Amino acid sequence: MAEKKKTNKRVLEGVVVSNAPDKTIVVQVERRFLHPRYKKTVTKHKKFMAHDPENACNVGDRVRIIEHRPLSRRKRWMLVEILERAKRL
């Protein structure tokens, strides 16, 4: 039987904002939290460069990425799956 191995790697979900480089996507991850003093919901964004070996993603796709060994200077994430395709007009 195939068993899933437990890993300590982080898994993030976000939206692809760029796919211009070859086999690379830029994923913007949104994080929401409550401000400790003002008790207001704050939204923070961070961009991660991820490896997309088949060039399968387009801008606007919702994807899941996982931590990976360094592939280049800024690329330390790998595409796991495409959760939702972008809606085209």
Secondary structure by P-SEA (a helix, b strand, c coil): cbbbbbbcbbbbbbbbcccccccbbbbbbbbbbcccccccbbbbbbbbbbbbccccccccccbbbbbbccccccccbbbcccccccccc
